[in-house]
Amino acid sequence: MTPGEELFLQQILEERDRLFRETSKLKSQLAGYENFDTEKATYEKLLTEKDGAIYKLKQQVETLQRRIWGKSSEKYIAEDPQQRKFDFDGLGLLPEEKELATSAKEEIEKYKTIRVKVQDKSHPVRKPLPESIPREETHIYPENINTENRTELEPEITEVLERDPARWYVRRIIRHKYALKDKSQDVEKQIVTAPMPALPIAKSYAGASLLADIVIDKYVNHLPFYRQIQMFKQQGISIAPATINGWFGDVADLLRPAYYRLKELVLASGYIQSDETTIPIINNEKHKAINGYIWMIRAVTEGLVFFHYDYGSRAQKVALQLFKDYQGVIQTDGYAVYDIYENKKGVLPIGCWAHARRKFEEALKEDKARASYALEQIGLLYDVERRADQENLSDEQRADLRSRLSYPIMVAFEKWILSEYPKVLPKGRIGKALRYTYNIYHKLTRYHLDGKLKMDNNLAENAIRPIALGRKNWLFCGNHESAENAAIMYSMLGCCKASEVNFREWLIFFLENVHRYDSDYSKDLAELLPHNFKLQNQNL
């Protein structure tokens, strides 16, 4: 737990204790005013408000405790999977719907039973060191023996992994010059000098590999610049913080045109996923860090991703500007700003089952019976997806499997939500989970119509994970410009990860080749993006 989380938890617990004390005091005072209806009503109202505040604080404490100490996996495993059953009582299902839902569940469970494999316990085995690592040999001979009357046998070899610190070197670019022996020609034609190769940053001594390592250490290894500067000093290299910041800004400027081209490619896709996450920004007026929002848009089929920052805003105007020309499927959570696309021609919004599942997961302690039942039904839907993955079904076959198995379960689950919501507290966690799921249920069920659509946008959330790791290490962005530069870096990092490309190799390639596109506008900057870099390497 970080110091900030400990302080936040302590503040919540202190506030809860204070409200408990005030509630006890009010209850004791109320006993002396039983004959005064007006005072009694006032105190009862105050007690109700205090009880509501206490309940809200309890929820906050449980949420924080679960976030810090709870399990990270959202996959629900029932105590006895064999006892999973449908609750059809009072749902108003037609006999045909009951039969379809029951047969779908039985087929899912039967397939899972067949697929169970008994695995032997694996024993830890030391893996051999990669052959690609160079070997340096150290020979040790027995002491005090006469080798003349002995025959040398096969030696015993032990390999030990060693590491040298980072190697710094200076690449000297020596441009040779030639002069004509015939002095009769013009002076300018007499001397010929080899052209100077384009450096990533003009008039800078920073090479492509150094710039790439600085960016990677911050956004992949999550090392702030000041830590990198300290490490450089330990290795005998002194670089001023302003110089590092300047280099980073120059690299971001070099990447910016390619970033805009990436944005065009992603928004041209027919199927995208969108999500948002927070990023701390320094507010110079308030002299403190505030939470801004960074948007993530992922082209599912193409495996491309880009991050968008608009002064930290999460408002609907950002979505309107971002998706104003988009046509296709857009998969999101239940955030209300996406509701406007429900009626936009050419756009099909679909929901995310992982977000709905998360709501019921949080409600387990409050209402275990209902939350467990909901999680079991959602689990059946995910079982269908796992079966399709294991059988390597085509998009058409996956859609048919969903229509046959998933759709009947979703029909029964929707009617169960309708029957249970009037029985729970609307402001309780189970009430919020039921309301959230029902409000977007039409979006949640649409995925079964097309086999290429996903049940959730977990792939999009995976792309966001480096930001969550980074903000725990480099803590904040100094201003809006720094946050926009971070969005550029995370976009390229996300594309490298999706294309399984080494980020360092790609970034060095980009910095060494980007200036070839400075004056030739017939070239497409998309050629420099990670997925095309991978194709170029495969064709070599």
C-alpha positions in Angstrom: 0.0 0.0 0.0 1.3 3.4 -1.0 1.5 6.3 1.7 -1.3 8.1 -0.2 -3.5 5.0 0.1 -2.7 4.5 3.8 -3.6 8.2 4.5 -6.8 7.9 2.5 -7.8 4.7 4.3 -7.0 6.3 7.7 -9.1 9.4 6.9 -12.1 7.2 5.9 -11.9 5.2 9.1 -11.6 8.3 11.2 -14.7 9.8 9.5 -16.6 6.6 10.0 -15.7 6.5 13.7 -16.8 10.2 14.1 -20.2 9.4 12.5 -20.6 6.4 14.8 -20.1 8.7 17.8 -22.5 11.3 16.5 -25.1 8.7 15.8 -24.9 7.2 19.3 -25.2 10.7 20.7 -28.3 11.5 18.7 -29.9 8.2 19.7 -29.3 8.9 23.4 -30.8 12.4 22.9 -33.7 11.1 21.0 -34.7 8.9 24.0 -35.4 12.1 26.0 -37.7 13.6 23.4 -40.1 10.8 22.7 -43.1 13.1 23.6 -42.1 15.7 21.1 -43.1 14.6 17.6 -41.4 17.5 15.8 -38.0 17.0 17.5 -38.3 13.3 17.0 -38.9 13.6 13.3 -35.9 15.9 13.0 -33.7 13.6 14.8 -34.9 10.6 12.9 -34.1 12.5 9.7 -30.6 13.2 10.9 -30.2 9.6 12.0 -31.2 8.4 8.5 -28.7 10.8 6.9 -25.9 9.6 9.2 -26.8 6.0 8.6 -26.6 6.6 4.8 -23.2 8.3 5.2 -21.9 5.4 7.3 -23.1 2.9 4.7 -21.4 4.9 2.0 -18.1 5.1 4.0 -18.3 1.3 4.6 -18.6 0.8 0.9 -15.5 3.0 0.3 -13.5 1.1 2.9 -14.4 -2.3 1.4 -13.6 -1.0 -2.1 -10.2 0.3 -1.0 -9.4 -2.9 1.0 -10.4 -5.0 -2.0 -8.2 -2.9 -4.3 -5.2 -3.2 -2.0 -5.4 -6.7 -0.7 -8.1 -8.5 -2.8 -7.4 -10.8 -5.7 -6.8 -9.1 -9.0 -8.5 -11.7 -11.2 -12.1 -11.1 -12.0 -12.8 -14.6 -13.1 -15.5 -16.0 -10.8 -15.2 -19.6 -9.6 -18.3 -21.0 -7.9 -17.9 -23.0 -4.7 -19.4 -26.0 -6.4 -19.6 -25.5 -10.2 -21.7 -28.7 -10.5 -24.5 -27.0 -8.6 -25.0 -24.1 -11.0 -28.6 -23.9 -12.0 -31.1 -21.5 -13.5 -33.6 -19.7 -11.4 -36.7 -19.6 -13.6 -39.3 -18.9 -10.9 -41.2 -15.8 -11.6 -39.3 -14.9 -14.7 -42.2 -15.3 -17.2 -40.1 -17.3 -19.6 -41.9 -19.1 -22.4 -41.5 -22.9 -22.3 -39.3 -22.8 -25.5 -37.0 -20.2 -23.9 -36.6 -22.3 -20.7 -35.8 -25.4 -22.8 -33.2 -23.5 -24.9 -31.5 -22.0 -21.9 -31.4 -25.3 -20.0 -30.0 -27.2 -23.0 -27.4 -24.5 -23.7 -26.2 -24.7 -20.1 -26.0 -28.5 -20.1 -24.0 -28.5 -23.4 -21.6 -25.9 -22.0 -21.1 -27.8 -18.8 -20.7 -31.1 -20.7 -18.0 -29.6 -22.9 -16.1 -28.2 -19.9 -16.1 -31.7 -18.3 -14.7 -33.3 -21.4 -12.0 -30.7 -21.7 -10.7 -31.1 -18.2 -7.1 -32.4 -18.3 -5.2 -33.9 -15.4 -1.8 -32.4 -15.3 1.1 -33.8 -13.4 2.8 -31.6 -10.9 5.7 -29.8 -12.6 9.1 -29.7 -10.9 11.2 -26.6 -11.2 14.0 -27.1 -13.8 16.8 -24.6 -14.4 16.6 -23.5 -18.0 19.8 -23.4 -20.0 21.3 -20.0 -20.7 20.6 -18.7 -24.3 23.2 -19.7 -26.9 23.1 -16.2 -28.3 24.9 -14.8 -25.3 28.7 -14.6 -25.9 30.9 -16.9 -23.8 34.1 -15.8 -22.0 36.1 -18.8 -20.7 38.1 -19.1 -17.5 40.3 -22.1 -17.3 41.2 -23.6 -14.0 43.8 -26.4 -13.7 44.6 -28.6 -10.7 47.5 -27.5 -8.6 50.6 -29.4 -7.6 50.2 -32.3 -10.1 52.6 -33.7 -12.7 50.8 -33.5 -16.1 53.5 -35.5 -17.9 52.2 -38.8 -16.6 48.5 -37.9 -16.8 46.0 -37.9 -19.6 43.7 -34.9 -19.8 40.0 -35.9 -19.8 36.8 -34.0 -20.8 36.7 -31.0 -18.5 33.7 -30.1 -16.3 32.0 -27.0 -17.5 29.9 -24.7 -15.3 28.1 -21.7 -16.8 27.6 -18.6 -14.7 25.6 -15.6 -15.9 27.5 -12.3 -15.5 26.6 -8.7 -16.5 28.7 -5.6 -17.4 27.2 -2.1 -16.8 25.8 -0.2 -19.7 28.5 0.5 -22.3 28.9 4.1 -23.4 30.8 4.9 -26.6 31.2 7.9 -28.9 30.5 7.3 -32.6 32.9 9.5 -34.5 31.5 10.4 -38.0 34.5 11.0 -40.2 33.6 12.5 -43.6 36.4 12.1 -46.0 37.3 14.9 -48.5 38.9 14.7 -51.9 40.4 17.5 -54.1 41.1 17.4 -57.8 44.7 17.4 -58.8 43.8 19.6 -61.7 43.7 23.1 -60.2 42.2 24.7 -63.4 38.6 24.1 -62.4 36.4 26.1 -60.1 37.4 25.9 -56.4 33.9 24.6 -55.5 34.3 21.7 -57.9 37.8 20.9 -56.8 36.8 19.6 -53.3 34.3 16.8 -52.7 33.1 15.9 -49.2 31.0 12.9 -48.1 27.5 14.0 -47.1 26.6 14.3 -43.5 24.0 11.7 -42.5 20.9 13.1 -40.9 21.0 12.9 -37.1 17.8 12.4 -35.1 18.1 15.8 -33.5 20.0 18.5 -35.4 23.1 20.0 -33.7 22.8 17.5 -30.8 25.3 14.8 -29.7 22.5 12.4 -28.8 22.4 9.3 -31.0 19.4 7.2 -31.8 20.3 4.5 -29.4 20.7 6.9 -26.5 17.4 8.6 -27.2 15.6 5.3 -27.5 17.0 4.1 -24.2 15.9 7.3 -22.4 12.4 6.9 -23.7 12.2 3.2 -23.0 13.5 3.6 -19.4 10.8 6.0 -18.7 7.8 4.5 -20.5 8.7 0.8 -20.4 10.8 0.5 -17.3 9.0 3.4 -15.6 12.1 5.2 -14.5 11.7 9.0 -14.1 14.3 11.2 -15.7 15.9 12.2 -12.4 16.6 8.5 -11.6 18.1 8.0 -15.1 20.3 11.1 -14.5 21.5 9.6 -11.2 22.3 6.3 -13.0 24.2 8.1 -15.7 26.3 9.9 -13.1 27.2 6.5 -11.5 28.5 5.5 -14.9 30.6 8.6 -15.3 28.2 10.5 -17.6 26.8 13.9 -16.6 23.7 15.2 -18.5 21.7 18.2 -17.3 18.0 17.6 -16.6 17.1 20.4 -19.0 19.0 18.6 -21.8 17.2 15.3 -21.1 13.8 17.1 -21.2 14.7 18.9 -24.4 15.7 15.6 -26.1 12.5 14.0 -25.0 10.4 16.9 -26.4 12.4 16.7 -29.7 11.7 12.9 -30.0 8.0 13.5 -29.3 8.0 16.1 -32.1 9.6 13.6 -34.5 7.0 11.0 -33.6 4.0 13.4 -33.8 3.3 13.2 -37.6 3.5 9.4 -37.5 1.1 9.6 -34.5 -1.4 11.5 -36.5 -1.1 9.0 -39.3 -1.7 6.2 -36.8 -4.8 8.0 -35.5 -6.2 8.1 -39.1 -5.5 4.3 -39.5 -7.2 3.4 -36.2 -10.3 5.5 -36.9 -10.6 4.1 -40.4 -11.1 0.6 -38.9 -14.5 -0.9 -38.9 -14.3 -2.1 -35.2 -12.7 -0.2 -32.4 -12.7 -0.3 -28.6 -12.5 2.8 -26.4 -11.7 3.4 -22.8 -10.4 6.2 -20.6 -8.0 6.3 -17.6 -6.6 8.9 -15.4 -3.2 10.6 -15.6 -1.9 13.0 -12.9 -1.2 16.5 -14.3 0.4 19.5 -12.4 -2.0 22.4 -12.2 0.2 25.5 -11.9 -2.7 27.7 -10.7 -3.6 25.4 -7.8 0.0 24.3 -7.3 -0.9 20.6 -7.0 -1.5 17.5 -9.1 -5.0 17.0 -10.5 -6.4 14.0 -12.3 -6.7 14.4 -16.1 -8.1 11.8 -18.5 -6.4 10.1 -21.4 -8.4 8.3 -24.0 -7.4 5.0 -25.6 -8.8 3.8 -28.9 -7.9 0.4 -30.3 -8.5 -1.0 -33.7 -9.3 -4.6 -32.9 -8.8 -6.3 -36.3 -5.6 -4.4 -37.2 -4.1 -4.6 -33.8 -3.4 -0.8 -33.7 -3.8 1.5 -30.7 -3.5 5.2 -30.0 -3.9 7.4 -27.0 -5.6 10.8 -27.1 -5.2 13.6 -24.7 -7.3 16.8 -24.8 -6.4 19.0 -21.8 -7.3 16.1 -19.4 -11.0 16.3 -20.3 -13.4 13.4 -20.3 -16.4 15.4 -21.4 -18.7 14.5 -24.2 -17.2 17.2 -26.5 -14.0 15.2 -26.6 -15.9 12.1 -27.8 -17.8 14.2 -30.4 -14.6 15.6 -31.8 -12.7 12.3 -31.7 -15.4 10.1 -33.3 -17.2 12.8 -35.5 -16.4 10.9 -38.8 -16.2 7.4 -37.4 -18.3 4.6 -39.1 -18.4 1.1 -37.7 -18.6 -0.8 -34.4 -17.4 0.9 -31.2 -17.1 -1.1 -28.0 -17.1 0.8 -24.7 -18.2 0.5 -21.0 -21.4 2.1 -19.7 -20.0 5.7 -19.7 -22.9 8.0 -20.7 -21.0 10.1 -23.2 -21.2 7.2 -25.7 -25.0 7.0 -25.6 -25.2 9.6 -28.4 -23.9 7.1 -30.9 -26.9 4.9 -30.3 -28.8 7.0 -32.9 -25.9 7.9 -35.2 -26.2 6.3 -38.6 -23.4 4.0 -39.5 -22.3 3.4 -35.9 -23.1 0.3 -33.8 -22.2 0.7 -30.1 -21.7 -2.6 -28.2 -21.0 -3.1 -24.5 -18.4 -4.8 -22.3 -19.3 -7.8 -20.2 -16.1 -7.4 -18.1 -17.4 -4.1 -16.7 -20.8 -5.6 -15.9 -19.1 -8.6 -14.3 -16.9 -6.3 -12.2 -20.1 -4.7 -10.7 -21.4 -8.0 -9.5 -18.0 -9.0 -8.2 -18.0 -5.9 -6.0 -21.5 -6.8 -4.7 -20.6 -10.3 -3.5 -20.2 -9.3 0.1 -23.4 -7.4 0.2 -25.7 -9.9 -1.5 -23.8 -13.1 -2.2 -26.8 -15.1 -3.5 -27.8 -12.7 -6.3 -24.2 -11.6 -7.1 -23.1 -15.3 -7.3 -26.0 -16.2 -9.6 -25.2 -13.3 -11.9 -21.5 -14.2 -12.0 -22.4 -17.8 -12.9 -24.5 -16.7 -15.8 -21.8 -14.4 -17.1 -19.4 -17.2 -16.6 -21.4 -19.5 -18.9 -21.1 -16.8 -21.6 -17.3 -16.8 -21.2 -17.3 -20.6 -21.3 -18.8 -20.4 -24.8 -16.0 -18.0 -25.9 -13.3 -20.3 -24.5 -14.8 -23.2 -26.4 -14.7 -21.2 -29.6 -11.1 -20.3 -29.0 -10.1 -23.9 -28.2 -11.8 -25.2 -31.3 -10.3 -22.4 -33.5 -13.7 -21.6 -34.9 -14.1 -19.1 -37.8 -16.1 -15.9 -37.3 -19.2 -17.5 -38.9 -18.9 -20.6 -36.7 -18.4 -18.5 -33.6 -21.5 -16.5 -34.4 -23.5 -19.7 -34.8 -22.3 -21.1 -31.5 -23.2 -17.9 -29.7 -26.7 -17.9 -31.2 -27.2 -21.5 -30.2 -25.7 -21.3 -26.7 -25.1 -17.7 -25.5 -28.3 -16.1 -26.7 -30.8 -18.3 -24.7 -28.7 -17.7 -21.6 -28.8 -13.9 -22.2 -32.6 -14.0 -22.6 -33.1 -15.7 -19.3 -30.5 -13.5 -17.6 -32.2 -10.3 -18.7 -35.6 -11.5 -17.3 -33.9 -12.5 -14.1 -32.5 -8.9 -13.7 -36.0 -7.5 -14.3 -37.5 -9.7 -11.6 -34.8 -9.1 -9.0 -34.2 -5.3 -9.3 -37.5 -4.3 -7.5 -36.5 -6.5 -4.5 -33.1 -4.8 -3.8 -32.0 -1.4 -2.5 -31.4 0.8 -5.5 -28.4 2.5 -3.9 -26.9 -0.7 -2.8 -24.1 -2.4 -4.7 -26.3 -5.2 -6.0 -28.9 -2.6 -7.0 -26.3 -0.6 -8.9 -25.0 -3.7 -10.6 -28.4 -4.8 -11.8 -29.3 -1.3 -13.0 -26.0 -0.8 -14.8 -26.3 -4.1 -16.5 -29.9 -3.6 -17.5 -29.4 -0.1 -18.8 -26.8 -1.3 -21.4 -28.1 -4.8 -21.9 -29.0 -4.1 -25.5 -25.4 -3.2 -26.1 -24.1 -6.2 -24.1 -26.0 -8.7 -26.2 -25.1 -7.4 -29.7 -21.7 -9.2 -29.8 -23.4 -12.5 -30.5 -24.5 -11.3 -33.9 -21.0 -11.2 -35.4 -18.2 -13.7 -34.7 -15.4 -11.0 -35.0 -16.8 -9.0 -32.1 -15.4 -9.5 -28.6 -17.4 -10.0 -25.4 -15.4 -7.3 -23.6 -12.7 -4.7 -24.2 -10.1 -6.3 -21.9 -7.6 -6.0 -24.8 -8.1 -2.2 -24.6 -7.6 -2.3 -20.8 -4.4 -4.3 -21.3 -3.1 -1.4 -23.4 -3.9 1.0 -20.6 -2.0 -1.0 -18.0 1.4 0.6 -18.7 -0.1 4.0 -17.7 -1.2 2.6 -14.4 2.3 1.3 -13.7 3.9 4.5 -14.9 1.9 6.9 -12.7 3.1 5.0 -9.6 6.7 5.7 -10.6 7.0 8.9 -12.5 4.1 10.2 -10.5 2.8 13.0 -12.8 3.1 15.0 -16.0 4.4 18.5 -15.6 1.9 20.2 -17.9 -0.6 19.5 -20.7 2.1 19.4 -23.3 4.0 16.7 -21.4 0.8 14.7 -21.1 0.2 15.0 -24.9 3.8 13.8 -25.4 3.1 10.8 -23.1 0.1 10.0 -25.2 2.3 9.8 -28.3 4.8 7.5 -26.5 2.1 5.2 -25.1 0.5 5.0 -28.6 3.8 3.7 -30.2 4.5 1.4 -27.3 1.0 -0.1 -27.5 1.4 -0.7 -31.2 4.8 -2.4 -30.6 3.2 -4.6 -28.0 0.3 -5.5 -30.1 2.6 -6.4 -33.1 5.1 -8.2 -30.9 7.8 -5.8 -32.0 10.9 -4.9 -29.8 10.2 -1.3 -28.9 13.9 -0.4 -28.7 14.7 -1.8 -32.2 11.7 -0.1 -33.7 12.4 3.3 -32.1 16.1 3.3 -33.2 14.8 2.4 -36.7 12.3 5.2 -36.7 14.8 7.8 -35.5 17.4 6.8 -38.1 14.9 6.9 -41.0 12.3 9.6 -40.2 14.2 12.4 -41.9 14.0 10.6 -45.2 10.3 11.7 -45.2 11.0 15.3 -44.4 10.8 16.6 -48.0 9.4 13.7 -50.0 5.6 14.0 -49.4 4.9 11.0 -51.7 6.0 8.7 -49.0 3.5 7.4 -46.4 4.5 7.8 -42.8 2.6 4.6 -42.1 5.6 2.7 -43.4 7.5 3.7 -40.3 4.9 2.4 -37.8 5.6 -0.8 -35.8 3.3 -3.2 -37.7 4.9 -2.3 -41.0 8.4 -2.4 -39.4 7.6 -6.1 -38.5 6.5 -6.8 -42.1 9.7 -5.3 -43.5 11.8 -7.5 -41.2 9.9 -10.6 -42.1 10.5 -9.9 -45.8 14.2 -9.6 -45.4 
